Amino acid sequence: MKAAVLNSIPGQLDIEDVELDDPGPREVLIETRAAGLCHSDLHFMEGLYFHPCPTVLGHESAGVVVAVGSQVSYVAPGDHVITCLSAFCGHCRQCTSGNPVRCLNKATELVRGSDQKPRISRPDGEVLHQFLHLSSFAERMLVHEHTVVKIGRDIPFDKAALIGCGVTTGLGAVFRTARVEPGSTVVVVGCGGIGLSAVQGARIAGANRVIAVDRFSSKLELAQTMGATHTIDASTDDPVAAVMDLTDELGADYAFEAVGTKTTAEQCFQMLGKGGKAVVIGLIPEGTKVEIDGVALLDEKTLTGSNMGSNQFRTDMPRFIQMYLDGRLLLDEMVSQTITLDQINRGFEDMKSGGVARSVIAF
């Protein structure tokens, strides 16, 4: 089968023939139908985060179950599924306390041991490292059963794939991490796939004002379609000053950082009002320090992170699908372009140019 392989960091992706093993007792073999291009993949390609190479990237995907292991009962061949990097063991302290996204056993119980045949390899037997338990830039995936959620057949695969990462991350940050209250003022900095999902989450949660911040007018226009009541062009205006002006110097109740830089994280904290909460969704490069004014903590402001929207994905994703089917969650508008696997590097170049919300590979 064909897959997009990252052979060195930094680097681009090479389309190669790779092989998958047969499913183990608790593993699921999936025919990939759609996979979204996410900034997280790009961060690893650019060397902002480390991952052993060679590896097959990709983690935002949907597909059809082909085969299952002997102990798998949750899904069966023919089932439609969404994958999620928030793999969970189900029995550690974090999982049993309702926080499976923080699972303590991801690196031990959900992967194959060094004494076992790898899930992914080259035809000559060389190991290909699995990316975030998934590696979905491939025609098929072999994954642990705790990385998938079973879904109905009434949502297109390209829209379902978005829910696998970007949508769940943005909505979850609003619903679960921040728990946005009705009538509040919300700012979202960065209007890519995750930021647009946060904008929608704020609208669905009942925020009175949803302020979208970005440097591209096309994204700000799309944010208005998604529910933003105000927009700020960060290429010409100071976002912090603009937010303070829009709120009569009171500041925002919630600010969501969906870019992944030191500057934008600090800006989100600075634009808060008393008791406000800033949530960093974007992946800030390893080793980067974020600075805040310590005195501002006396105003009971909070700066926190959000890992994949603090999700409980087997519960959350079916709910998000129903929101889409009901017309409350807009997904069709988020797909900027559909590409083939061979066009994946061009898709990431389009992402770097800032002009797309989401590119999706159709298999």
Secondary structure as UniProt FT lines:
FT   STRAND          2..6
FT   STRAND          13..17
FT   STRAND          19..20
FT   TURN            25..26
FT   STRAND          27..36
FT   HELIX           39..45
FT   TURN            46..47
FT   STRAND          55..56
FT   STRAND          60..68
FT   TURN            70..71
FT   TURN            77..78
FT   STRAND          80..83
FT   HELIX           93..96
FT   TURN            97..98
FT   HELIX           100..102
FT   HELIX           106..109
FT   TURN            114..115
FT   STRAND          120..121
FT   TURN            123..124
FT   STRAND          129..130
FT   TURN            132..134
FT   STRAND          140..144
FT   HELIX           145..147
FT   STRAND          148..151
FT   HELIX           157..163
FT   TURN            164..165
FT   HELIX           166..172
FT   HELIX           173..178
FT   TURN            182..183
FT   STRAND          185..189
FT   HELIX           193..205
FT   STRAND          209..214
FT   HELIX           217..226
FT   STRAND          230..233
FT   TURN            234..236
FT   HELIX           239..246
FT   TURN            247..249
FT   STRAND          252..257
FT   HELIX           262..270
FT   STRAND          272..280
FT   TURN            286..287
FT   HELIX           294..299
FT   STRAND          302..305
FT   HELIX           308..310
FT   HELIX           313..325
FT   TURN            326..327
FT   HELIX           332..334
FT   STRAND          337..339
FT   HELIX           341..343
FT   HELIX           344..353
FT   STRAND          359..362
//
